[in-house]
Amino acid sequence: MAALCASSRLMAGRVREMKTPGFAPRQLQAAGQCHSSLAASAAPDVWALDFDGVACDSVGESSLSAFKAAAKLWPDVFATPEAEARKEELVEKMRVVRPVVETGYENIVQIRCLLEGVEPEDMLQSWHDMLPEYMQRWNLDRAKLVDLFGSTRDEWMAADLEGWLAPNRIYPGVAEAMQALMQAHEVYIVTTKQARFTEAILRQMAGIAFPMDRIFSQTVSGRPKSEVLAQLAAEHPQAGAFHFVEDKFSTLEKVAAMQELDHYRLYLVDWGYNTAAERAAAEANERIEVINIARFSQLAGMPAPAAAAGPRQR
């Protein structure tokens, strides 16, 4: 009964929030009474979740896959004892610059830049200007890099699935919160990761059988996440509320500025690939709530986990 009452309080809070003009997520307070009849009749919410940086810390695997792909693309540069000796150093630097990666193929370009001496701090400041410059300098094609990155991962998975999975990590507490959301709501993943890798990690590492048709991957389609959010809203006109959970502030900032998506509640996770400055900017945006794993668990209608999802850094 206590669990039912808690669930009802959360649902009642959602209904009241929808009726409140100028909704600001950080101003929400839990409902103080149990409204079981209201909760029972309310429609499920729609939750759109990013994957890398929200559910999975994949920077180890993506960096090693980038190294393997770079060795195919530039064997004279990466298939050498000198590059191999620097692999661990490069992976650590890739972790530092992960907040500026939009799509997986960029990892291949990044790891060569780092090998050739580009400083991580400079990359954090100017990556979106650097990327087209180095793509042109090295005569690179986006579609071919996407195929190379994907095929390199496929080959690694086929040859050594455990080895491919090992550098990935599901953030503590996130899998349980996702499962709680899936039991009560319509849940989708909107990600730049290719869908087959997203599904494999959730199945193998989190024990979640996530439907492939609910994974929207931008890597091949090139569709912005805002388009997917609009599509989900159109497909679920009777939803109780709409939520978008992301670790990239720039993505949330764009969505927050779009009037047609102003019904979405936006959350920046504080355990993902973002910087202290980005979290501060999100705090200053009334449309965005910065959440930790305890708050995410609460939003999912479950008790907060004992441990945080990951250390704060950068």
Secondary structure, 3 states (H helix, E strand, C coil): CHHHHHHHHHHHHHHHHHCCCCCCHHHCCCCCCCCHHHHHHCCCCEEEECCECCCEECHHHHHHHHHHHHHHHCHHHHCCHHHHHCHHHHHHHHHHHHHHCCCCCHHHHHHHHHHCCCCHHHHHHHHHHHHHHHHHHCCCCHHHHHHHHHHHHHHHHHHCHHHHHCCCEECCCHHHHHHHHHHHCEEEEEECCCHHHHHHHHHHHHCCCCCHHHEEEHHHHCCCHHHHHHHHHHHCCCCCCEEEEECCHHHHHHHHCCHHHCCEEEEEECCCCCCHHHHHHHHCCCCEEEECHHHHHHHCCCCCCCCCCCCCCC
